[in-house]
Amino acid sequence: MGARFQIFRSPMRYDPHCAKEIVLACCCLHNMLRSQIVGRAMYTPPNFLDEEDVFGDGMRLGDWRNEPVQGIMNFVHQGGNRHANPALRLRNMWSAYFNTVGAVPWQRKMIQDRG
């Protein structure tokens, strides 16, 4: 999808909720554009996608692999790699819950057996 949607060619600097919505929207657009109704050949020309060799045991690699991709590979140390404060608060809230009120009877034994 990075070959077709430019937003995937660089690191996404969105809140997790917004990033999830963007990815879902791109998946829907991709599926719609790949349908017969829109015209599959215009969106993904022949030989663009990877194809399984049904008579052999390999794959035929698609032309999309020849397009430069630069986003995700360089996505390190962006803003300290720290989650947003609401995400940290939510994680701590769930952690406290599952270690007290929401704990299951076998939970402590499983942790002790690993140590």
N, C-alpha and C positions, 0 to 999 in steps of 0.2 A: 504494500500500500504506500510505502515511502516513495516509490517510483511514480505514483499518481497523485498523491496528496502532499503538497509542499510542507504542510504543518509538521509532518513526521521527519523532515530533513534537518531539523535543528532541535535542540532540547526544548521541551515544553516547560514553560515557567508559569504554570497555572496551579491553582489549588487542586487537590486530588479529585474533588467532586467535578470541577469544570473539565479536567483532563479526561475523566471517565466519560462525560457527556460528549466530548469532542471525538473520542475514539469510537463510541457507539454510533454517533452520527456518520462518521467516515465509513464504518462497517455497513451501515444501511445504504449509504450512497454507493458504495462499492458493489453490494449485492444487486441494487437496482440497475446500475450501469452494466452489470454482467448479464442481466436478464435478456431474453430474446426481444422484449418489447422495445427497449431503447436502441438496440443495435450494438451487439457485443463486439463486432469487428472494429468499430470506431474506438471504443474504450480500451480493449485489449486485442490488438491485431494478432494474426496468426503467429505462432512461435514466441509470443511475448511472455507467456506463463510457463512454469515448469510443467512437464508432462511425464507421467509414468510410462515406461516402455512395457506394454502389456505382454509382449512376446519374449522379452528378455528379463533381466533382473536389475535394471538400472533406471535412471531418470535422464530425460533430456532437459538440460538446463535452459531456461527461458532467456530471452533478450533483456528482460528487466535487470538482470544481473550486471549488464554492461553500463547501466546508468550510475553516475556517481552518487553515493550516499554519504552524508557527512555528519548527521545529527547525533544519533544515539551513541556512536562509538566514542565521542569526545565528552560524554556527559559524566564528568567527575568533578567533585568539589564545587558544585554550584551552590553558592550561598552557604557553605559550611556543611552541606548534606544533612541538614537538621530539619526535622518535621516542623510544620507550623504549630504554634502554641495550642490551638484548639485540638489538633490531632494528639498532641502529647497529653493534654488534659483528659481526652476521651480514653486513651490507652491506660492512663493511671486509674481512671474511674473503673474500667472493666477489670483491671488487674486486682484492685481492692475488692471488687464484688466477687470475682471467682476465687479469691483466697479467703473469703469469709462466708457470707450468706450463700453465695452460689456454688460453694465447693461441693464436690461429689465425694461420697464415702471413701472411695479407693484412691483418690487423688494423692494424698500424702505418701501412701505406700509406693506408688509408681515413681515418685520423685526420689524417695529414699533408696529404692532398688537400683536406680541408675547411678547413685553416688557411691 
